C-alpha cells in the first residue's frame, strides 16, 4: 500500500499488481510437525502432545528409498491479476470493481483531491486486500485426489464416533480401525460430485483425476496421500483401508475443510449400516 501510494505521490501512474498463486501438492514434508503445533495451540489442555517416535533403521531406509524413487505431483494455479485494492485488472492494467465498473486507483489514496499519507487508512486497505486474497485462494485452489480421499476418510471417522470430539477421535488407536470400503466409495463419490458442481460455478479448480470414477479416484488418492511419510495417513493393509496416523489424516483433510462439503453429505443407509457395524 505504501509503495503504491508513493508512486502516485511522485506523479507516477505505475501500478503494483498482485497475481495470486496457489500451490497444490499431495505431500507436505513437515506435516507431522505442523499438525502437532496446530493442535497444541487450538487444543491447549485438551491436547496431549505425542512423544517423539522411534523409527527403526528399516523404516528410515524405506523412507529414503520412497523419497528418491516415487514422484509426487505439484500443481501451480495462477489466479486473476489484482491491484492493491483487490480489484481485477484487464490486459492494459485498468482496474474494475466487483460490479465491473472502471475505477481510478489513485482516488483510494486521495483526501481533498490530493494523494496523502494515511497509515490508518492503508492498514484498513491491507485488511481488505487480505480478505480478497483468501477469497481468491478458495476459488483458485486446485483439488487433488489425495485431498478428496483424506477429507472423505476423516469425515467417516468422525461420523462413526459421534460421541467423541476432535481430540477424542485423534486419540483412537489407528491400528484398530478399518475404513468400510463401501462407505469410502460412497462418500468419495459424493465429495467428487459436490466439487464438480462448485467447479462449474467457478468456485474451485479441479485436477483431471478428480473426474475418475470413485474406485480409481480412491486408489489414486491413497497412492499419493503422504507418499513419503513413514506412517501413512491412509494405506491398504491386507486388502483393508487403514490409517497409521489419524493426526496426519486430519492434516491432509484440512485442505478441503473450509468448503464445508460435509454439511451436504447424504449419510445414506450404507453409511448408517457401517456405523452400526462399527459400534
Protein Blocks (a to p, Z undefined) as FASTA:
>chain_A
ZZmmmmmmnopabdcdddddddddfbdfklmmmmmmmmmmmnmmmpccdddddddfklmm
mmmmmmmmpccdddddddddddfkopacdfkopacdfkopacdfklmmggehiacddfkl
mmmmmmmmmmmmmmmmmmmpccdfklmmmmmmmmmmmmmmmmbcfklmmmpcfklpccdf
klmmmmmmmmmmmmmmmmmnopaccdfklmpcfklmmmmmmmmnoklbmbafbdceehia
cdfbfklmmmmmmmmmmnommmmpccdfklmmmmmmmZZ
